[in-house]
Structures are given as C-alpha cells and as structure tokens.
Amino acid sequence: GVDYQATQFLNAPISLLPSTSEYVEASIFSPEGYVVKYSFQDPSTMGNAYKIVYTYGGKRYDKFSELNISKDDFTNGNIMQGQPLDVFEIGDTVITELQTINMSMYNYYNQLQVNTSSFTAANGNPNFMWTNKALGYFSAYSYDTDTIIVQP
C-alpha cells in the first residue's frame, strides 16, 4: 500500500557521426589490429550527459562494470570522441549506441562507480531517485546508433 514515484526528463537525441577504423601496430598497450572510433557533436548548452553501449562479437556491453559515461563540463560544444578498448579484425562489426541521459541519471551511475571502487574508503548507496527512499533507478533516454564493419 506504499506508492513509489520517480520522474526523469527525456533529452533530445544527439546523432553519432560515422564511425571510423584505423590500423594500429602491436604495442605494450594493445595487440596489432584495428581500433574503432566514434564521435559526435556535443550541443553548446551545458549539462549534457552520455552513456555509450557497444555491441560486437555477439555481445552487448551494457553491464554496470562495462559502463562508459561522460558529461560535458569541460568539453561543452566540442566534438566528443571515444573507442572501445578492444582491437578488431577486418570484417568485424561494431555497433555504437549513444544514449543521451539526463544529469540525475549520470549522477546515479557516477555515484555507483565511485561507491563500488576499491579505492573508496566506505561504500554507500547513491542518491535516491524514487520517493520513500527506495533503491534503484528509473531512466528515460534518447539514443542514436552507428554500425561499422572494419575494412582495411
């Protein structure tokens, strides 16, 4: 008989620019292969936040430990770029999903990452998004996807 409520603002979608691939030699940081890079134009308004989800090799990388979140505090209005940490081969397909999330969702994910870090002195719960201090989250996000097949 207890009501729990949460609301979120749905941001306008932001389009990904076409992904690119580039061959890299083996190094101490990665094996030989192709890196795939995504990019998008961050709007000139402050307070934008993003979550990137990759799909490749038959797997969608969207678990908490695989999250790639960012906000535009220091990059407002710039071209934003990034890449998966893996290296790919010719013919591999990589799908990048750019989710435009609101700041409360960014803060929730960020607090979870900080609170579950081995460098944190004491773990705690993130700020509540639900009324009555219920744990968990409710989100609304817009998204765009881009697919690239790695070519030489």
Buried (B, 14 or more C-beta within 10 A) or exposed (E): EEEEEBEBEEBEEBEBBEBBBEEBEEEEEEEEBBBBBBBBEBBEEEEBBBBBBBBBEEEEBBEEEBBBBBBBEEEBEEEBEBBBEBBBEEEBBBBBBBBBBBBBBBBBBBBBBEEEEEEEEEEEEBEBBBEEEBEEBBBEBEBBEBBBEBEE
